[in-house]
Amino acid sequence: MVGAGIVGLAHAALAADRGLSVLVIDRDHRAVGASIRNFGHCCITAQTGDLYELAITGRKHWLDFSERAGFWATESGAVVVARTETELRVLHELAAHREPGQIVLLSAAETCARLGRVAAAEVSDVTTSPVVVGGAWLRDDLRVDPRTTVASLAAWLGSRPDTSVRWNTSAVGFGSGTGRTALVRTSRGEVEADYVFVCVGHDVDLLFPELAEGHRIERCSLQMAAAAGPEGLELEPAVLTATSMLRYGAFAEMPSAPDLLAEVQAQDPALLDIGANVMFTQRPDGTLLLGDSHAYQKTADPFLAESATALLLDRIQDVLGVESLDITERWQGIYASSEVGPLLVDGVAPGVTAVSVTAGIGMTVSFGLAARNVSALP
C-alpha cells in the first residue's frame, strides 16, 4: 500500500481483514495531507448513484474500525440549514426521493435547537426569524475527528502482526517482481508484493503523469479555519447550508436546484466567486472547524486570501447566531479534482492499481471504495 491517508489505510485495513499480509509506506513521518485537513464529516446522504452506494457501504466499516482501532466516531448525522423558501423546497424534494426517516424535515425552531444552545438563545423568535426558516436532519451521516482518526488507525494497523506501516519511505517507481507480481522501488530499497494499491491523492501526477493528464486531474485548494467554540455551544451534527446543496450531487439533482443557484447568484454572488461550501463541525474538544473555499489549478497557489476566510467566517457567524468567533488556526487543504469523474481506479502495471478520489469526498467513500477494490482481488 502506497500512501497512509484515509484511502490507503482503508485499503490496508480491509486487505488485512481478508487475511493478507500488508505493508503500508508513506513519504511523510505522519499523515499531514487531506485526511487531516477536513471537517471530519462523512457526507453520506448527499451522495448519489455509485458514490452513494460506496458511501453507505463504507459507513459500517467506519463504525467497525472506530471500535476496533479506538478512534472517535459518532452517528450524529448532519443538519442542513434553510434560510429561504427555495432552500427549503430543495430539502423537501430530496426527502421525498429517499426512504422514510433518512431525511427528517425540521421546523425553524427544531433547526435552531440542533445548532446548539448558543444559536437557539440568540434567536428571539426562531419560528419567524429570517435567519432560519427550516432545515433537515440527514440521519446516516457520520463524524470523526480529522486530527486524530488517521493517526489512530495507522497506529492500530502497525500494531497488528499481519500489518506494518513504514513512514518516511517514498515510492519512486514500479516494475515486475521476481518472486511476486509487482515490484515497488522505494527510497529505502525494493519491495515485492502480489498486489499494490497506490493511494497518493492529488500527487498521482508525480508518479503517473500520463494517467493524471488523461483523467485531467487538478489540485483543488481550499481555505479552512478553526475557532474556539463559544461557551455553551454543544454541536453534535455537521452543519450544511445552501452552498453545500449546490456542491453535493443529491441536492444538485433536485428540480429546484437551478432556482437555488440563481437565488444565491443574485443574493450572495461573492460566495460563488470563491467556490464556497459554507459549513462547519465541532471537534470533541469543542473546537469549531470552519470552511471552505475552492480553487482549481494543476499546481496549487500556496497563498491564502484573507478576504475569503473573512467571508466564510461572516456567513458562519450568521448561521450560528453569534457576533464573532475567535479564530485559532488557518490552513490550506488540497485534494485531487477531475472533471472526468470523481474516482480514478486504474491498473497501471501488473499487480499495481492507482486509486484516487478525484472529488472532495475522500473521507466519505474511502472505506466503500476500498471494500470494492479489495473484494475484486483474485
Short mmCIF file of the C-alpha atoms (twelve columns), coordinates in Angstrom:
data_MODEL
# 
_entry.id   MODEL 
# 
loop_
_atom_site.group_PDB 
_atom_site.id 
_atom_site.type_symbol 
_atom_site.label_atom_id 
_atom_site.label_alt_id 
_atom_site.label_comp_id 
_atom_site.label_asym_id 
_atom_site.label_seq_id 
_atom_site.Cartn_x 
_atom_site.Cartn_y 
_atom_site.Cartn_z 
_atom_site.pdbx_PDB_model_num 
ATOM 1   C CA . MET A 1   0.000   0.000   0.000   1 
ATOM 2   C CA . VAL A 2   1.490   3.340   -1.032  1 
ATOM 3   C CA . GLY A 3   0.012   6.224   0.948   1 
ATOM 4   C CA . ALA A 4   -1.122  6.348   4.581   1 
ATOM 5   C CA . GLY A 5   -4.008  8.759   4.174   1 
ATOM 6   C CA . ILE A 6   -7.535  7.534   4.802   1 
ATOM 7   C CA . VAL A 7   -7.924  5.935   1.361   1 
ATOM 8   C CA . GLY A 8   -4.681  3.969   1.678   1 
ATOM 9   C CA . LEU A 9   -5.362  2.936   5.268   1 
ATOM 10  C CA . ALA A 10  -8.895  1.829   4.406   1 
ATOM 11  C CA . HIS A 11  -7.464  -0.452  1.716   1 
ATOM 12  C CA . ALA A 12  -4.868  -1.731  4.176   1 
ATOM 13  C CA . ALA A 13  -7.426  -2.432  6.909   1 
ATOM 14  C CA . LEU A 14  -9.791  -4.346  4.642   1 
ATOM 15  C CA . ALA A 15  -6.957  -6.257  2.970   1 
ATOM 16  C CA . ALA A 16  -5.713  -7.334  6.398   1 
ATOM 17  C CA . ASP A 17  -9.232  -8.427  7.320   1 
ATOM 18  C CA . ARG A 18  -9.206  -10.593 4.225   1 
ATOM 19  C CA . GLY A 19  -6.169  -12.394 5.635   1 
ATOM 20  C CA . LEU A 20  -3.467  -10.716 3.546   1 
ATOM 21  C CA . SER A 21  -0.143  -9.534  4.930   1 
ATOM 22  C CA . VAL A 22  0.015   -5.796  4.384   1 
ATOM 23  C CA . LEU A 23  2.796   -3.222  4.209   1 
ATOM 24  C CA . VAL A 24  1.916   0.485   4.080   1 
ATOM 25  C CA . ILE A 25  4.540   3.052   3.102   1 
ATOM 26  C CA . ASP A 26  4.267   6.827   3.231   1 
ATOM 27  C CA . ARG A 27  6.773   9.530   2.354   1 
ATOM 28  C CA . ASP A 28  5.994   11.638  5.440   1 
ATOM 29  C CA . HIS A 29  6.660   10.924  9.110   1 
ATOM 30  C CA . ARG A 30  2.914   11.103  9.807   1 
ATOM 31  C CA . ALA A 31  -0.261  11.927  7.911   1 
ATOM 32  C CA . VAL A 32  -0.388  15.652  7.082   1 
ATOM 33  C CA . GLY A 33  -2.493  15.792  3.917   1 
ATOM 34  C CA . ALA A 34  -6.157  15.994  3.021   1 
ATOM 35  C CA . SER A 35  -7.085  13.284  5.536   1 
ATOM 36  C CA . ILE A 36  -6.394  15.589  8.478   1 
ATOM 37  C CA . ARG A 37  -7.302  18.933  6.887   1 
ATOM 38  C CA . ASN A 38  -11.032 18.351  6.501   1 
ATOM 39  C CA . PHE A 39  -14.238 18.640  8.528   1 
ATOM 40  C CA . GLY A 40  -14.272 15.026  9.696   1 
ATOM 41  C CA . HIS A 41  -17.653 14.670  8.029   1 
ATOM 42  C CA . CYS A 42  -18.685 11.503  6.198   1 
ATOM 43  C CA . CYS A 43  -21.260 13.157  3.948   1 
ATOM 44  C CA . ILE A 44  -23.198 10.014  3.086   1 
ATOM 45  C CA . THR A 45  -26.749 11.227  2.492   1 
ATOM 46  C CA . ALA A 46  -25.812 13.930  -0.021  1 
ATOM 47  C CA . GLN A 47  -24.192 11.468  -2.431  1 
ATOM 48  C CA . THR A 48  -25.997 9.942   -5.369  1 
ATOM 49  C CA . GLY A 49  -25.664 6.950   -7.670  1 
ATOM 50  C CA . ASP A 50  -22.466 4.933   -7.392  1 
ATOM 51  C CA . LEU A 51  -20.983 7.368   -4.880  1 
ATOM 52  C CA . TYR A 52  -23.975 6.860   -2.598  1 
ATOM 53  C CA . GLU A 53  -23.519 3.097   -2.772  1 
ATOM 54  C CA . LEU A 54  -19.841 3.452   -1.845  1 
ATOM 55  C CA . ALA A 55  -20.666 5.868   0.965   1 
ATOM 56  C CA . ILE A 56  -23.386 3.722   2.517   1 
ATOM 57  C CA . THR A 57  -21.236 0.584   2.167   1 
ATOM 58  C CA . GLY A 58  -18.340 2.315   3.881   1 
ATOM 59  C CA . ARG A 59  -20.495 3.517   6.761   1 
ATOM 60  C CA . LYS A 60  -20.475 0.164   8.560   1 
ATOM 61  C CA . HIS A 61  -16.698 -0.096  8.151   1 
ATOM 62  C CA . TRP A 62  -16.207 3.352   9.680   1 
ATOM 63  C CA . LEU A 63  -18.164 2.281   12.734  1 
ATOM 64  C CA . ASP A 64  -16.470 -1.124  12.891  1 
ATOM 65  C CA . PHE A 65  -12.938 0.232   12.761  1 
ATOM 66  C CA . SER A 66  -13.818 3.019   15.168  1 
ATOM 67  C CA . GLU A 67  -14.484 0.342   17.787  1 
ATOM 68  C CA . ARG A 68  -11.513 -1.814  16.871  1 
ATOM 69  C CA . ALA A 69  -8.901  0.925   16.397  1 
ATOM 70  C CA . GLY A 70  -10.264 3.161   19.155  1 
ATOM 71  C CA . PHE A 71  -10.837 6.405   17.266  1 
ATOM 72  C CA . TRP A 72  -13.801 8.681   17.937  1 
ATOM 73  C CA . ALA A 73  -16.793 8.415   15.612  1 
ATOM 74  C CA . THR A 74  -20.388 9.426   16.131  1 
ATOM 75  C CA . GLU A 75  -23.667 8.764   14.336  1 
ATOM 76  C CA . SER A 76  -24.656 12.397  14.773  1 
ATOM 77  C CA . GLY A 77  -25.993 12.933  11.285  1 
ATOM 78  C CA . ALA A 78  -25.905 16.357  9.658   1 
ATOM 79  C CA . VAL A 79  -28.215 19.354  9.698   1 
ATOM 80  C CA . VAL A 80  -28.899 21.372  6.562   1 
ATOM 81  C CA . VAL A 81  -29.969 24.910  7.442   1 
ATOM 82  C CA . ALA A 82  -32.531 26.527  5.140   1 
ATOM 83  C CA . ARG A 83  -32.683 30.330  5.198   1 
ATOM 84  C CA . THR A 84  -35.024 30.826  2.221   1 
ATOM 85  C CA . GLU A 85  -38.093 29.087  0.875   1 
ATOM 86  C CA . THR A 86  -36.108 27.950  -2.167  1 
ATOM 87  C CA . GLU A 87  -33.577 26.183  0.040   1 
ATOM 88  C CA . LEU A 88  -36.391 24.576  1.979   1 
ATOM 89  C CA . ARG A 89  -38.017 23.398  -1.238  1 
ATOM 90  C CA . VAL A 90  -34.834 21.561  -2.280  1 
ATOM 91  C CA . LEU A 91  -34.824 19.777  1.077   1 
ATOM 92  C CA . HIS A 92  -38.466 18.758  0.717   1 
ATOM 93  C CA . GLU A 93  -37.781 17.407  -2.767  1 
ATOM 94  C CA . LEU A 94  -34.820 15.312  -1.650  1 
ATOM 95  C CA . ALA A 95  -36.705 13.981  1.375   1 
ATOM 96  C CA . ALA A 96  -39.452 12.776  -0.951  1 
ATOM 97  C CA . HIS A 97  -36.876 10.845  -3.005  1 
ATOM 98  C CA . ARG A 98  -35.409 8.931   -0.055  1 
ATOM 99  C CA . GLU A 99  -36.678 6.236   2.258   1 
ATOM 100 C CA . PRO A 100 -38.766 7.494   5.190   1 
ATOM 101 C CA . GLY A 101 -36.623 8.613   8.100   1 
ATOM 102 C CA . GLN A 102 -33.370 9.114   6.240   1 
ATOM 103 C CA . ILE A 103 -34.051 12.835  5.788   1 
ATOM 104 C CA . VAL A 104 -36.105 14.396  8.573   1 
ATOM 105 C CA . LEU A 105 -37.564 17.809  7.758   1 
ATOM 106 C CA . LEU A 106 -37.236 20.335  10.589  1 
ATOM 107 C CA . SER A 107 -39.061 23.478  11.576  1 
ATOM 108 C CA . ALA A 108 -37.145 26.691  12.219  1 
ATOM 109 C CA . ALA A 109 -37.254 26.053  15.964  1 
ATOM 110 C CA . GLU A 110 -36.094 22.456  15.568  1 
ATOM 111 C CA . THR A 111 -33.276 23.505  13.257  1 
ATOM 112 C CA . CYS A 112 -32.016 26.122  15.710  1 
ATOM 113 C CA . ALA A 113 -32.179 23.597  18.529  1 
ATOM 114 C CA . ARG A 114 -29.972 21.247  16.501  1 
ATOM 115 C CA . LEU A 115 -27.494 24.086  16.076  1 
ATOM 116 C CA . GLY A 116 -26.880 24.159  19.827  1 
ATOM 117 C CA . ARG A 117 -27.789 26.342  22.774  1 
ATOM 118 C CA . VAL A 118 -25.878 29.404  21.555  1 
ATOM 119 C CA . ALA A 119 -27.801 29.596  18.273  1 
ATOM 120 C CA . ALA A 120 -31.152 28.989  19.948  1 
ATOM 121 C CA . ALA A 121 -30.514 31.580  22.649  1 
ATOM 122 C CA . GLU A 122 -29.522 34.231  20.138  1 
ATOM 123 C CA . VAL A 123 -32.739 33.983  18.122  1 
ATOM 124 C CA . SER A 124 -35.567 35.742  19.940  1 
ATOM 125 C CA . ASP A 125 -38.319 34.132  17.886  1 
ATOM 126 C CA . VAL A 126 -36.985 31.137  15.995  1 
ATOM 127 C CA . THR A 127 -40.347 30.424  14.400  1 
ATOM 128 C CA . THR A 128 -40.344 33.673  12.439  1 
ATOM 129 C CA . SER A 129 -36.641 34.607  12.355  1 
ATOM 130 C CA . PRO A 130 -35.331 35.436  8.851   1 
ATOM 131 C CA . VAL A 131 -32.043 33.748  9.829   1 
ATOM 132 C CA . VAL A 132 -33.561 30.233  9.671   1 
ATOM 133 C CA . VAL A 133 -36.829 29.170  8.030   1 
ATOM 134 C CA . GLY A 134 -36.363 25.441  8.465   1 
ATOM 135 C CA . GLY A 135 -33.958 22.640  7.708   1 
ATOM 136 C CA . ALA A 136 -33.399 18.916  7.515   1 
ATOM 137 C CA . TRP A 137 -31.547 16.294  9.510   1 
ATOM 138 C CA . LEU A 138 -29.570 13.759  7.479   1 
ATOM 139 C CA . ARG A 139 -29.735 10.595  9.570   1 
ATOM 140 C CA . ASP A 140 -26.966 8.485   8.064   1 
ATOM 141 C CA . ASP A 141 -24.063 10.950  8.083   1 
ATOM 142 C CA . LEU A 142 -21.148 10.272  10.422  1 
ATOM 143 C CA . ARG A 143 -18.494 12.419  12.053  1 
ATOM 144 C CA . VAL A 144 -14.939 11.620  13.090  1 
ATOM 145 C CA . ASP A 145 -12.145 13.818  14.431  1 
ATOM 146 C CA . PRO A 146 -9.885  14.555  11.429  1 
ATOM 147 C CA . ARG A 147 -6.930  15.480  13.627  1 
ATOM 148 C CA . THR A 148 -6.731  12.093  15.342  1 
ATOM 149 C CA . THR A 149 -8.544  9.475   13.236  1 
ATOM 150 C CA . VAL A 150 -5.881  8.658   10.661  1 
ATOM 151 C CA . ALA A 151 -3.083  8.554   13.233  1 
ATOM 152 C CA . SER A 152 -5.104  6.188   15.436  1 
ATOM 153 C CA . LEU A 153 -5.960  3.911   12.529  1 
ATOM 154 C CA . ALA A 154 -2.333  3.825   11.328  1 
ATOM 155 C CA . ALA A 155 -1.046  3.058   14.837  1 
ATOM 156 C CA . TRP A 156 -3.582  0.259   15.248  1 
ATOM 157 C CA . LEU A 157 -2.680  -1.250  11.884  1 
ATOM 158 C CA . GLY A 158 1.008   -1.010  12.765  1 
ATOM 159 C CA . SER A 159 0.390   -2.953  15.969  1 
ATOM 160 C CA . ARG A 160 -1.174  -5.931  14.159  1 
ATOM 161 C CA . PRO A 161 1.118   -8.887  13.417  1 
ATOM 162 C CA . ASP A 162 -0.009  -9.036  9.789   1 
ATOM 163 C CA . THR A 163 0.361   -5.315  9.004   1 
ATOM 164 C CA . SER A 164 3.205   -2.814  9.194   1 
ATOM 165 C CA . VAL A 165 3.445   0.890   8.440   1 
ATOM 166 C CA . ARG A 166 6.747   2.417   7.309   1 
ATOM 167 C CA . TRP A 167 6.909   6.197   7.462   1 
ATOM 168 C CA . ASN A 168 9.450   8.391   5.694   1 
ATOM 169 C CA . THR A 169 9.555   5.897   2.831   1 
ATOM 170 C CA . SER A 170 8.785   7.167   -0.667  1 
ATOM 171 C CA . ALA A 171 7.711   5.147   -3.683  1 
ATOM 172 C CA . VAL A 172 9.907   6.150   -6.615  1 
ATOM 173 C CA . GLY A 173 8.994   3.578   -9.263  1 
ATOM 174 C CA . PHE A 174 7.250   0.316   -10.102 1 
ATOM 175 C CA . GLY A 175 8.070   -2.816  -12.049 1 
ATOM 176 C CA . SER A 176 7.648   -6.579  -12.220 1 
ATOM 177 C CA . GLY A 177 8.816   -8.660  -9.283  1 
ATOM 178 C CA . THR A 178 10.883  -11.832 -9.480  1 
ATOM 179 C CA . GLY A 179 9.053   -13.842 -6.849  1 
ATOM 180 C CA . ARG A 180 5.826   -11.857 -6.744  1 
ATOM 181 C CA . THR A 181 3.720   -9.964  -9.279  1 
ATOM 182 C CA . ALA A 182 4.785   -6.381  -8.574  1 
ATOM 183 C CA . LEU A 183 7.895   -4.527  -7.525  1 
ATOM 184 C CA . VAL A 184 7.882   -1.175  -5.722  1 
ATOM 185 C CA . ARG A 185 11.113  0.786   -5.738  1 
ATOM 186 C CA . THR A 186 11.277  2.914   -2.615  1 
ATOM 187 C CA . SER A 187 13.702  5.353   -1.050  1 
ATOM 188 C CA . ARG A 188 14.639  2.539   1.361   1 
ATOM 189 C CA . GLY A 189 15.004  -0.299  -1.150  1 
ATOM 190 C CA . GLU A 190 12.820  -2.575  -3.227  1 
ATOM 191 C CA . VAL A 191 9.644   -4.308  -2.060  1 
ATOM 192 C CA . GLU A 192 7.854   -7.115  -3.877  1 
ATOM 193 C CA . ALA A 193 4.133   -7.753  -3.470  1 
ATOM 194 C CA . ASP A 194 1.271   -9.654  -5.038  1 
ATOM 195 C CA . TYR A 195 -0.911  -6.540  -5.145  1 
ATOM 196 C CA . VAL A 196 -0.127  -2.852  -4.797  1 
ATOM 197 C CA . PHE A 197 -2.602  -0.029  -4.340  1 
ATOM 198 C CA . VAL A 198 -1.121  3.422   -4.890  1 
ATOM 199 C CA . CYS A 199 -3.273  5.869   -2.900  1 
ATOM 200 C CA . VAL A 200 -1.437  9.191   -3.042  1 
ATOM 201 C CA . GLY A 201 -4.365  11.550  -3.602  1 
ATOM 202 C CA . HIS A 202 -3.576  14.610  -5.685  1 
ATOM 203 C CA . ASP A 203 0.048   13.538  -6.092  1 
ATOM 204 C CA . VAL A 204 -0.882  10.832  -8.575  1 
ATOM 205 C CA . ASP A 205 0.584   13.090  -11.271 1 
ATOM 206 C CA . LEU A 206 4.025   12.851  -9.634  1 
ATOM 207 C CA . LEU A 207 4.124   9.071   -10.099 1 
ATOM 208 C CA . PHE A 208 1.911   8.610   -13.165 1 
ATOM 209 C CA . PRO A 209 1.865   11.902  -15.124 1 
ATOM 210 C CA . GLU A 210 0.258   10.478  -18.276 1 
ATOM 211 C CA . LEU A 211 -2.514  8.845   -16.265 1 
ATOM 212 C CA . ALA A 212 -3.159  12.121  -14.456 1 
ATOM 213 C CA . GLU A 213 -3.260  14.002  -17.744 1 
ATOM 214 C CA . GLY A 214 -5.740  11.525  -19.203 1 
ATOM 215 C CA . HIS A 215 -8.003  11.859  -16.171 1 
ATOM 216 C CA . ARG A 216 -7.481  15.654  -16.229 1 
ATOM 217 C CA . ILE A 217 -6.536  15.795  -12.560 1 
ATOM 218 C CA . GLU A 218 -6.107  19.174  -10.937 1 
ATOM 219 C CA . ARG A 219 -5.427  20.223  -7.376  1 
ATOM 220 C CA . CYS A 220 -8.353  21.754  -5.566  1 
ATOM 221 C CA . SER A 221 -7.039  24.097  -2.903  1 
ATOM 222 C CA . LEU A 222 -9.348  25.257  -0.147  1 
ATOM 223 C CA . GLN A 223 -9.224  27.562  2.837   1 
ATOM 224 C CA . MET A 224 -10.303 26.473  6.291   1 
ATOM 225 C CA . ALA A 225 -10.020 27.802  9.807   1 
ATOM 226 C CA . ALA A 226 -10.543 26.683  13.378  1 
ATOM 227 C CA . ALA A 227 -12.217 28.708  16.100  1 
ATOM 228 C CA . ALA A 228 -12.693 28.291  19.804  1 
ATOM 229 C CA . GLY A 229 -16.197 27.034  20.461  1 
ATOM 230 C CA . PRO A 230 -18.391 29.698  22.068  1 
ATOM 231 C CA . GLU A 231 -19.255 28.984  25.669  1 
ATOM 232 C CA . GLY A 232 -22.271 26.708  25.900  1 
ATOM 233 C CA . LEU A 233 -22.160 25.509  22.296  1 
ATOM 234 C CA . GLU A 234 -22.702 21.766  22.008  1 
ATOM 235 C CA . LEU A 235 -22.937 20.971  18.326  1 
ATOM 236 C CA . GLU A 236 -23.390 17.306  17.509  1 
ATOM 237 C CA . PRO A 237 -24.164 17.167  13.765  1 
ATOM 238 C CA . ALA A 238 -22.221 18.587  10.864  1 
ATOM 239 C CA . VAL A 239 -23.908 21.769  9.626   1 
ATOM 240 C CA . LEU A 240 -24.504 22.424  5.909   1 
ATOM 241 C CA . THR A 241 -26.037 25.404  4.132   1 
ATOM 242 C CA . ALA A 242 -27.291 26.478  0.694   1 
ATOM 243 C CA . THR A 243 -23.829 26.396  -0.875  1 
ATOM 244 C CA . SER A 244 -23.466 22.811  0.356   1 
ATOM 245 C CA . MET A 245 -26.630 21.937  -1.531  1 
ATOM 246 C CA . LEU A 246 -25.109 23.390  -4.685  1 
ATOM 247 C CA . ARG A 247 -21.980 21.261  -4.335  1 
ATOM 248 C CA . TYR A 248 -23.346 17.819  -3.440  1 
ATOM 249 C CA . GLY A 249 -24.976 15.664  -6.082  1 
ATOM 250 C CA . ALA A 250 -28.125 14.537  -4.294  1 
ATOM 251 C CA . PHE A 251 -29.249 18.140  -3.712  1 
ATOM 252 C CA . ALA A 252 -27.992 19.408  -7.065  1 
ATOM 253 C CA . GLU A 253 -30.166 16.871  -8.935  1 
ATOM 254 C CA . MET A 254 -33.403 18.167  -7.414  1 
ATOM 255 C CA . PRO A 255 -35.858 20.140  -9.611  1 
ATOM 256 C CA . SER A 256 -35.439 23.345  -7.582  1 
ATOM 257 C CA . ALA A 257 -31.630 23.278  -7.618  1 
ATOM 258 C CA . PRO A 258 -31.372 25.665  -10.624 1 
ATOM 259 C CA . ASP A 259 -33.619 28.105  -8.780  1 
ATOM 260 C CA . LEU A 260 -31.355 27.856  -5.750  1 
ATOM 261 C CA . LEU A 261 -28.275 28.572  -7.843  1 
ATOM 262 C CA . ALA A 262 -29.958 31.625  -9.361  1 
ATOM 263 C CA . GLU A 263 -31.002 32.799  -5.911  1 
ATOM 264 C CA . VAL A 264 -27.507 32.545  -4.448  1 
ATOM 265 C CA . GLN A 265 -26.090 34.219  -7.539  1 
ATOM 266 C CA . ALA A 266 -28.480 37.131  -7.050  1 
ATOM 267 C CA . GLN A 267 -28.281 37.442  -3.270  1 
ATOM 268 C CA . ASP A 268 -24.717 36.421  -2.369  1 
ATOM 269 C CA . PRO A 269 -22.559 36.104  -5.506  1 
ATOM 270 C CA . ALA A 270 -19.330 36.531  -3.534  1 
ATOM 271 C CA . LEU A 271 -19.812 33.014  -2.181  1 
ATOM 272 C CA . LEU A 272 -19.904 31.583  -5.690  1 
ATOM 273 C CA . ASP A 273 -16.835 33.621  -6.636  1 
ATOM 274 C CA . ILE A 274 -14.741 31.715  -4.073  1 
ATOM 275 C CA . GLY A 275 -16.435 28.359  -4.686  1 
ATOM 276 C CA . ALA A 276 -17.757 28.377  -1.138  1 
ATOM 277 C CA . ASN A 277 -19.194 25.494  0.803   1 
ATOM 278 C CA . VAL A 278 -20.303 27.270  3.963   1 
ATOM 279 C CA . MET A 279 -20.320 24.516  6.576   1 
ATOM 280 C CA . PHE A 280 -18.833 23.661  9.943   1 
ATOM 281 C CA . THR A 281 -18.372 20.913  12.511  1 
ATOM 282 C CA . GLN A 282 -17.281 20.780  16.147  1 
ATOM 283 C CA . ARG A 283 -14.441 18.546  17.322  1 
ATOM 284 C CA . PRO A 284 -14.725 16.593  20.583  1 
ATOM 285 C CA . ASP A 285 -12.556 19.233  22.309  1 
ATOM 286 C CA . GLY A 286 -15.078 21.951  21.387  1 
ATOM 287 C CA . THR A 287 -13.069 23.476  18.538  1 
ATOM 288 C CA . LEU A 288 -15.094 24.545  15.510  1 
ATOM 289 C CA . LEU A 289 -13.836 23.602  12.042  1 
ATOM 290 C CA . LEU A 290 -14.964 26.261  9.562   1 
ATOM 291 C CA . GLY A 291 -14.908 26.407  5.793   1 
ATOM 292 C CA . ASP A 292 -14.412 26.372  2.968   1 
ATOM 293 C CA . SER A 293 -13.468 27.851  -0.402  1 
ATOM 294 C CA . HIS A 294 -12.379 26.048  -3.590  1 
ATOM 295 C CA . ALA A 295 -9.904  26.961  -6.335  1 
ATOM 296 C CA . TYR A 296 -8.579  24.680  -9.080  1 
ATOM 297 C CA . GLN A 297 -5.074  24.559  -10.579 1 
ATOM 298 C CA . LYS A 298 -2.556  21.912  -11.589 1 
ATOM 299 C CA . THR A 299 -0.176  23.420  -9.041  1 
ATOM 300 C CA . ALA A 300 -1.883  24.976  -6.044  1 
ATOM 301 C CA . ASP A 301 -1.142  28.588  -5.192  1 
ATOM 302 C CA . PRO A 302 0.104   28.476  -1.572  1 
ATOM 303 C CA . PHE A 303 -1.157  31.920  -0.625  1 
ATOM 304 C CA . LEU A 304 -4.389  32.320  1.347   1 
ATOM 305 C CA . ALA A 305 -6.725  35.222  0.661   1 
ATOM 306 C CA . GLU A 306 -7.875  36.747  3.927   1 
ATOM 307 C CA . SER A 307 -10.985 38.075  2.199   1 
ATOM 308 C CA . ALA A 308 -12.168 34.507  1.531   1 
ATOM 309 C CA . THR A 309 -11.721 33.479  5.149   1 
ATOM 310 C CA . ALA A 310 -13.457 36.641  6.347   1 
ATOM 311 C CA . LEU A 311 -16.421 35.987  4.047   1 
ATOM 312 C CA . LEU A 312 -16.814 32.410  5.227   1 
ATOM 313 C CA . LEU A 313 -16.481 33.444  8.854   1 
ATOM 314 C CA . ASP A 314 -19.137 36.128  8.480   1 
ATOM 315 C CA . ARG A 315 -21.658 33.717  6.969   1 
ATOM 316 C CA . ILE A 316 -20.996 31.031  9.586   1 
ATOM 317 C CA . GLN A 317 -21.448 33.543  12.403  1 
ATOM 318 C CA . ASP A 318 -24.826 34.446  10.896  1 
ATOM 319 C CA . VAL A 319 -25.923 30.809  10.888  1 
ATOM 320 C CA . LEU A 320 -24.757 30.252  14.460  1 
ATOM 321 C CA . GLY A 321 -26.279 33.495  15.641  1 
ATOM 322 C CA . VAL A 322 -23.085 34.816  17.256  1 
ATOM 323 C CA . GLU A 323 -21.401 38.176  16.766  1 
ATOM 324 C CA . SER A 324 -17.858 36.849  16.491  1 
ATOM 325 C CA . LEU A 325 -15.747 33.722  16.656  1 
ATOM 326 C CA . ASP A 326 -12.188 33.552  17.983  1 
ATOM 327 C CA . ILE A 327 -10.032 32.128  15.170  1 
ATOM 328 C CA . THR A 328 -7.207  29.931  16.442  1 
ATOM 329 C CA . GLU A 329 -5.845  28.375  13.228  1 
ATOM 330 C CA . ARG A 330 -5.960  28.766  9.456   1 
ATOM 331 C CA . TRP A 331 -4.776  26.280  6.851   1 
ATOM 332 C CA . GLN A 332 -4.895  25.237  3.215   1 
ATOM 333 C CA . GLY A 333 -6.374  21.929  2.190   1 
ATOM 334 C CA . ILE A 334 -5.562  20.267  -1.125  1 
ATOM 335 C CA . TYR A 335 -7.275  17.339  -2.801  1 
ATOM 336 C CA . ALA A 336 -7.440  15.810  -6.282  1 
ATOM 337 C CA . SER A 337 -10.216 17.011  -8.564  1 
ATOM 338 C CA . SER A 338 -11.251 15.979  -12.049 1 
ATOM 339 C CA . GLU A 339 -13.981 16.983  -14.445 1 
ATOM 340 C CA . VAL A 340 -13.778 13.464  -15.920 1 
ATOM 341 C CA . GLY A 341 -15.217 11.828  -12.811 1 
ATOM 342 C CA . PRO A 342 -14.973 11.580  -9.025  1 
ATOM 343 C CA . LEU A 343 -12.963 8.353   -8.922  1 
ATOM 344 C CA . LEU A 344 -9.746  7.121   -10.501 1 
ATOM 345 C CA . VAL A 345 -9.060  3.377   -10.303 1 
ATOM 346 C CA . ASP A 346 -6.581  2.246   -12.925 1 
ATOM 347 C CA . GLY A 347 -4.278  -0.727  -13.365 1 
ATOM 348 C CA . VAL A 348 -1.000  0.985   -14.206 1 
ATOM 349 C CA . ALA A 349 1.193   -2.145  -14.206 1 
ATOM 350 C CA . PRO A 350 0.822   -5.857  -13.419 1 
ATOM 351 C CA . GLY A 351 -0.438  -6.025  -9.841  1 
ATOM 352 C CA . VAL A 352 -0.324  -2.224  -9.410  1 
ATOM 353 C CA . THR A 353 -3.523  -0.162  -9.178  1 
ATOM 354 C CA . ALA A 354 -3.611  3.614   -8.814  1 
ATOM 355 C CA . VAL A 355 -6.529  4.795   -6.682  1 
ATOM 356 C CA . SER A 356 -7.554  8.411   -6.143  1 
ATOM 357 C CA . VAL A 357 -10.781 10.058  -5.080  1 
ATOM 358 C CA . THR A 358 -10.876 12.954  -7.533  1 
ATOM 359 C CA . ALA A 359 -13.500 14.953  -5.640  1 
ATOM 360 C CA . GLY A 360 -13.747 16.315  -2.135  1 
ATOM 361 C CA . ILE A 361 -15.333 13.187  -0.652  1 
ATOM 362 C CA . GLY A 362 -12.332 11.045  0.276   1 
ATOM 363 C CA . MET A 363 -13.452 10.565  3.888   1 
ATOM 364 C CA . THR A 364 -16.966 9.737   2.729   1 
ATOM 365 C CA . VAL A 365 -16.207 6.981   0.199   1 
ATOM 366 C CA . SER A 366 -12.809 5.707   1.397   1 
ATOM 367 C CA . PHE A 367 -13.953 2.501   3.047   1 
ATOM 368 C CA . GLY A 368 -16.606 1.732   0.446   1 
ATOM 369 C CA . LEU A 369 -14.094 2.159   -2.368  1 
ATOM 370 C CA . ALA A 370 -11.550 0.047   -0.507  1 
ATOM 371 C CA . ALA A 371 -14.115 -2.684  0.054   1 
ATOM 372 C CA . ARG A 372 -14.870 -2.791  -3.675  1 
ATOM 373 C CA . ASN A 373 -11.223 -2.848  -4.709  1 
ATOM 374 C CA . VAL A 374 -10.104 -5.416  -2.161  1 
ATOM 375 C CA . SER A 375 -13.034 -7.724  -2.906  1 
ATOM 376 C CA . ALA A 376 -12.031 -7.670  -6.589  1 
ATOM 377 C CA . LEU A 377 -8.592  -9.143  -5.864  1 
ATOM 378 C CA . PRO A 378 -8.113  -12.711 -7.158  1 
# 
